[in-house]
Amino acid sequence: MNRKTLVLPTVVGLLAPVLVACGGSDGAGKDGGAIVIGSTDRFELSKDTPAPFDPAEVYDIAGLTVLRSTFQTLLRLPRSGTTPVPDAAEKCGFTDRKSEQFRCTMREGLKFSNGHDLTAKDVKFSIDRVRNINFKNGPASLFDNVDRVETPNDQEVVFHLKTPDATFAQKISTPAGGIVDSEVYDPKKVRDGYDIVGSGPYTLKADATDGKVNKVVFSKNPQYKGGLKLQNSKAEMRFFASSSAMEKALKSGDIDVMNRSMAPEQITRLRASASKDINIVESPGQEISFLAFNTNDPSVKNKAVRQAMAQIIDRDALSRDDYGRTTKPLYSLVPSGITSHQNSFSNTYGEPSTDKARTILQNANITSPVHVTLTYTTDHYGEATAKEFKNLQDQLNGSKLFDVKIKGVEWSKFRPESINGEYAVYGMGWFPDFPDPDNFIAPFFGEGNFLKSPYRNKKITDKLIPQTRQEARRDEAATIFQQAQDIVADDVPILPLWQGKQYVAARENITGVEWALNSSSQIQPWELGRGV
């Protein structure tokens, strides 16, 4: 197989991909039509997810991918680097030394896809709306520190923060800051269904049957005025029931690109294939996987139980046996490649040891075996999840200190049941909103945390996080973040398992694949084009 390596500029948090290429032929767009992207993600209307494409509701990687393509934000992350650049805004910045007042000046002539003018009042409306709706599983916590939003005129918007926050520019660059039309969207409830009115690079049309989306079509938005340069005029996402069906469609040329979620054996097979039709891009990723604990559940309320699990679990075995080295062991909530990362769990527990785990339980007067159920989602993080949880069960039961049962649940039930506290221990993944250590610590602790966890640590929420947000130079906050990581390793409200690498497979004639994923592992359709 012919191998090529493409090296791009590297910046902390945004790392360069490696392109493994093989020959050439046509793909799904032989006629020069839409770039077709395959995915195993699912969108389905339900009581818990009435508005899968509304910025006030969406807080999962699948929905955020759609939002980044259709809604504009004041700022956006660049191709490389961690400092947001203007999109709907002409310029933004703090106007005080304390980082408590953030002012943006809008671009002139902005319009929504329906032709309505987009002004500063729509920005204020959008941020206030996310906060007021405060959707149970939504992104409102990103704006917890906003005191009020003012619009001195149609072109300026001013955010007054409760406390200093050097990460605020990054927060408003997330899809939670997506600007919606104040004449169309309700200020007090989400917009049910799949209709979108935005000002982003694409408009969207969803094809759905019985509330389930079969595909979405992105068409170039003629009203878009922002910093992105589109490499195509139309892109399409098709949704598959399995990764094997998606791979078959790629090989047959029915789709041009596939990303989420590929099974480890598929990645290995594609990399080793002698086929000259498909390229596969590998790059370091910031996706993390972890066990979350309901610290009020009797089976794991005593932190000695959680510590014993941390002492037993062999992360290297998970990465090797279940993920074929497409992941690497993770010993902190903050992954490698992010400033302040340190291996706090490794420093605390060392190598896996049943003897040490037994001592932890005995010192806490806990009789073994400890009975506990591990719950995972069957259809959200990829097909290797079930194998991984069987491995976890075998490791814990093999110690004779635990009697573990495992349970698989579909994502549509899993997410609402987990935030309602129905599981003692459950598997979750996290794709960062922005590449900063704050986004791997703050969302998990305090009131309104992403997991709705009952765990509280006032030193983290009331002292350490506020201190880090006062540091405009993020490397200077590293030692403070490391204190938080050490606290998590001791209390174990969350047990990190692995950090994922990023993969995209594409037909040989598709260009821009090396830029197709952002730091949050979200596909960026506008980067994809069709070569000769």
Disulfide bonds with the S-S distance in Angstrom:
Cys92-Cys104 2.03
